[in-house]
Amino acid sequence: MGLLRTLLIIIAIYYAIKFIARLAFPHMLQHFMQKMEKKMQDQQGYSKRNETKIGETVVDKAPKNKKSNDSVGEYVDYEEVDE
């Protein structure tokens, strides 16, 4: 009789943990994801003012009149080495 009682207690504890985990896990996961998102935003210097609503289109424009002289090429500074 003691063995049957022990098995029933183990099964009851198993199902109780399973039920509690099913309720608590989504909340714990959501909290963890928000914490990681905030940490990533802090690392990259992200600000809330750049957030957009779902479906909103944002177009970043290039700076005006950026002067470049591509025909000259790239300048490389070097020193001659005597051997």
C-alpha positions in Angstrom: 0.0 0.0 0.0 2.9 2.4 0.8 4.4 1.9 -2.7 1.1 2.8 -4.4 0.7 5.9 -2.2 4.3 7.0 -3.1 3.6 6.5 -6.8 0.4 8.5 -6.6 2.2 11.4 -4.7 5.0 11.4 -7.3 2.5 11.5 -10.2 0.5 14.3 -8.5 3.6 16.4 -7.9 4.7 15.8 -11.6 1.3 17.0 -12.9 1.2 20.0 -10.5 4.7 21.1 -11.7 3.6 20.6 -15.3 0.5 22.7 -14.7 2.3 25.5 -12.9 5.1 25.6 -15.6 2.5 25.9 -18.3 1.1 29.0 -16.6 4.3 30.6 -15.5 6.7 29.8 -18.4 5.2 32.3 -20.9 5.4 35.1 -18.3 9.0 34.3 -17.4 10.0 34.1 -21.1 8.3 37.4 -21.9 10.2 39.0 -18.9 13.5 37.5 -20.0 13.0 38.7 -23.6 12.2 42.3 -22.5 15.2 42.3 -20.3 17.5 41.1 -23.1 15.9 43.6 -25.6 16.6 46.5 -23.1 20.2 45.3 -22.7 20.7 45.2 -26.4 19.2 48.6 -26.9 21.5 50.0 -24.1 24.5 48.5 -25.8 23.7 50.0 -29.2 22.6 53.4 -27.9 19.1 52.9 -29.4 16.6 55.5 -28.4 12.8 55.1 -28.2 12.2 58.1 -30.5 13.2 56.0 -33.5 10.5 53.5 -33.1 7.8 53.3 -35.7 4.3 51.9 -35.6 3.3 48.8 -37.4 2.8 49.6 -41.1 4.5 53.0 -40.9 7.1 53.6 -43.5 10.2 55.7 -42.7 12.5 57.0 -45.4 15.9 58.2 -44.4 17.3 60.7 -46.9 21.0 60.9 -47.9 22.9 64.1 -47.0 22.7 66.9 -49.6 25.7 67.8 -51.8 28.2 65.5 -50.6 31.3 66.4 -52.6 33.6 63.6 -53.6 36.2 63.4 -56.3 36.2 59.7 -57.4 38.4 60.3 -60.4 41.5 61.0 -58.3 41.5 57.7 -56.5 42.5 56.8 -53.0 45.5 58.4 -51.4 47.8 56.0 -49.6 50.6 57.4 -47.4 53.8 55.4 -47.5 57.4 55.6 -46.6 60.4 54.3 -48.5 62.4 51.7 -46.7 66.2 51.5 -47.4 67.7 48.0 -47.1 
